[in-house]
Amino acid sequence: MQQILDLIKQDPLRLTVLEQVRRLDLPQCYVAAGFVRNLVWDHLHNKPIATP
């Protein structure tokens, strides 16, 4: 789990998304699983460009 958190902390775009979700404080707002899955996949496969 710590490795995933470290990956997220190193990704400025994902940090911005999470900060905005928190700031907006919308009752039914969520971030889907692909948000993390794509980050891990890209890291494991050394992708230079993030998977959308």
GUTI-226834 format. One line per 10 residues: number of its first residue (from 1); their letters; for each residue x, y, z of N, C-alpha, C. Coordinates in Angstrom, 3 decimals. Layout:
% GUTI-226834
NUM) a) X,Y,Z,X,Y,Z,X,Y,Z | ...
This chain:
% GUTI-226834
1) mqqildlikq) 0.825,-1.196,0.000,0.000,0.000,0.000,0.870,1.261,0.000 | 1.949,1.239,0.764,2.813,2.416,0.824,3.413,2.740,-0.538 | 3.729,1.724,-1.317,4.288,1.956,-2.657,3.285,2.682,-3.545 | 2.018,2.328,-3.435,0.981,2.997,-4.228,0.847,4.447,-3.785 | 0.843,4.670,-2.489,0.770,6.044,-1.986,1.966,6.862,-2.460 | 3.139,6.262,-2.460,4.336,6.959,-2.931,4.216,7.317,-4.412 | 3.683,6.396,-5.215,3.492,6.684,-6.642,2.537,7.858,-6.834 | 1.454,7.866,-6.087,0.480,8.960,-6.197,1.123,10.280,-5.789 | 1.893,10.268,-4.715,2.538,11.493,-4.236,3.544,12.047,-5.241 | 4.068,11.186,-6.118,5.041,11.615,-7.124,4.374,12.065,-8.423
11) dplrltvleq) 3.061,12.001,-8.486,2.337,12.320,-9.715,1.562,13.627,-9.532 | 2.079,14.735,-10.070,1.434,16.033,-9.867,-0.016,16.083,-10.363 | -0.303,15.434,-11.475,-1.670,15.453,-12.000,-2.631,14.752,-11.039 | -2.256,13.582,-10.571,-3.141,12.849,-9.657,-3.290,13.584,-8.321 | -2.229,14.197,-7.855,-2.341,14.985,-6.624,-3.311,16.143,-6.810 | -3.243,16.798,-7.956,-4.155,17.904,-8.246,-5.597,17.419,-8.270 | -5.833,16.293,-8.924,-7.188,15.735,-8.980,-7.702,15.463,-7.568 | -6.905,14.809,-6.755,-7.336,14.489,-5.392,-7.580,15.750,-4.561 | -6.738,16.747,-4.728,-6.927,18.008,-4.006,-8.219,18.689,-4.432 | -8.518,18.673,-5.725,-9.737,19.311,-6.219,-10.988,18.559,-5.765
21) vrrldlpqcy) -10.923,17.237,-5.763,-12.062,16.448,-5.280,-12.335,16.798,-3.817 | -11.285,16.880,-3.028,-11.462,17.245,-1.614,-12.002,18.667,-1.486 | -11.450,19.586,-2.252,-11.854,20.992,-2.169,-13.319,21.186,-2.548 | -13.762,20.487,-3.589,-15.141,20.633,-4.051,-16.153,20.061,-3.062 | -15.730,19.059,-2.293,-16.571,18.483,-1.245,-17.972,18.116,-1.755 | -18.024,17.489,-2.921,-19.300,17.075,-3.496,-19.754,15.774,-2.839 | -21.020,15.668,-2.468,-21.483,14.492,-1.734,-21.372,13.175,-2.502 | -21.467,13.203,-3.820,-21.406,11.950,-4.575,-20.243,11.930,-5.560 | -19.191,12.609,-5.228,-18.011,12.641,-6.091,-17.055,11.525,-5.669 | -16.499,10.833,-6.654,-15.547,9.774,-6.347,-14.521,9.663,-7.464
31) vaagfvrnlv) -13.430,9.044,-7.158,-12.386,8.768,-8.139,-12.439,7.269,-8.406 | -12.536,6.886,-9.664,-12.694,5.471,-10.023,-11.374,4.701,-9.909 | -11.487,3.396,-9.912,-10.339,2.509,-9.704,-9.252,2.669,-10.764 | -9.618,3.011,-11.985,-8.630,3.182,-13.045,-7.613,4.267,-12.729 | -7.990,5.187,-11.889,-7.112,6.267,-11.454,-5.831,5.697,-10.846 | -5.973,4.661,-10.039,-4.828,4.012,-9.399,-4.272,2.904,-10.287 | -5.151,2.113,-10.882,-4.714,0.982,-11.704,-3.805,1.437,-12.829 | -4.197,2.495,-13.535,-3.387,2.984,-14.650,-2.029,3.492,-14.178 | -2.001,4.126,-13.035,-0.736,4.610,-12.484,0.206,3.442,-12.195 | -0.314,2.409,-11.546,0.506,1.238,-11.217,0.945,0.525,-12.492
41) wdhlhnkpia) 0.026,0.347,-13.426,0.338,-0.321,-14.701,1.466,0.421,-15.425 | 1.314,1.727,-15.540,2.334,2.526,-16.230,3.686,2.409,-15.536 | 3.669,2.421,-14.225,4.919,2.303,-13.465,5.582,0.940,-13.701 | 4.791,-0.118,-13.619,5.333,-1.472,-13.785,5.856,-1.731,-15.191 | 5.285,-1.027,-16.173,5.675,-1.248,-17.566,6.528,-0.104,-18.126 | 7.000,0.757,-17.223,7.901,1.863,-17.592,7.363,2.710,-18.740 | 6.079,3.018,-18.693,5.476,3.844,-19.740,5.858,5.306,-19.496 | 6.424,5.964,-20.501,6.833,7.358,-20.323,5.655,8.336,-20.339 | 4.552,7.931,-20.953,3.360,8.779,-21.034,2.235,8.068,-20.293 | 1.539,8.807,-19.450,0.488,8.210,-18.636,-0.660,7.676,-19.486
51) tp) -1.172,6.519,-19.087,-2.352,5.950,-19.724,-3.563,6.755,-19.271 | -4.416,7.166,-20.212,-5.595,7.973,-19.808,-6.599,7.177,-18.998
